[in-house]
Amino acid sequence: MNYEEDFELDFSAEDKEHLHQPSQYEVALGKYNTDVKEADIAARTAQLIEQHLMENNTREVKKFLLHCIDLTTLKCTDSEPDVMRLTQRVNEFVDAYPDLENVAAICVYPNMAEIVNDTLEADHVKIACVAGGFPSSQTFTEVKVAEAAMALHTGADEIDIVLPVGKFLSGDYEGLCDEIGELKDVCGEHPLKVILETGVLGSASHIKKAAILAMYSGADFIKTSTGKEKVSATPEAAFVICQAIKEYFLETGRKIGFKPAGGIRTVHDALVYYTLVKELLGKEWLTNELFRIGASNLANGLLAEITGKENGFMF
């Protein structure tokens, strides 16, 4: 007698279906349409930009965009004097342009949080720190947690981490979500921004799934890129993320912020992302509590167009 054959015959189709119970992460993803078509996204993104960008090319929008910048220095050559000088320029901006709102935050490596905290005098400017093994996210979870905690202890208001891309691509959703959850626990009420590194995720479907899992795990912001890979922020990736944020809001009632970053250098670039947020998420997201732009040089370009002075104040 072939016991294996008899054993197989004893299972009905229904029994076999129950042998694999979907994980909580698969259930979470199942609430959304993650079958995203690249060509459709590209066409819809181009259409929104063509139809609406020029109406947003105004001085008021540029003033708002300046107020949404996370003014960033993340170079291997960063030193305490360099970071102090950048922070002092943010302080000086207050007196130089009393009619304009300052940048949203200064974004630095975690070991620089203390020097920014000691130097910053401008009101309503946050200190954001990359942490958690930035930019690769390849280190022990315990190290990531300790690094975020130390950044917060020494003055950081917000933490930007990189989604563990290797875990995502290998299907280790539990490991990915547990890690983001631990880091959110450390952050508490402090915003946690999760960088998807969209340029290496490989597809629009992956970008959407990664965004949903990050939000499900406690992310307060979804950020596109580190700026350290060949492909950084793109309008198409932003479209997919904004779509995911809106669907997640409709499903859960939680408003998650959006931060494009990486390769955003011109005013036109900034207007593209503003246009996508306005059209896909709505005017409710047009606040620097829900919309940020990570950039190192954009502030000077915006300020030049706002003031009409090419060689004026420089951050």
Buried (B, 14 or more C-beta within 10 A) or exposed (E): EEEEEEEEEEEEEEEEEEEEEEEEBEEBBEEBEBEBEEEEBBEBBEEBBEEBBEEBBEEEBBBBBBBBBBBBBBEEEBEBEBBBEBBBBBBBBBEEBEEBBBBBBBBBBBBBBBBBBEBBEBEEBBBBBBBBBBBBBEEEBEEBBBBBBBBBEBBBBBBBBBBBBBBBBEEBBEBBBBBBBBBBEBBEEBBBBBBBBBBBBEEBBBBBBBBBBBBBBBBBBBBBBBBBBEBBBBBBBBBBBBBBBBBBBEEEEEBBBBBBBBBBEBBEBBBBBBBBBBBBBEEEBBBBEBBBBBBBBBBBBBBBBBBEEEEEBEB
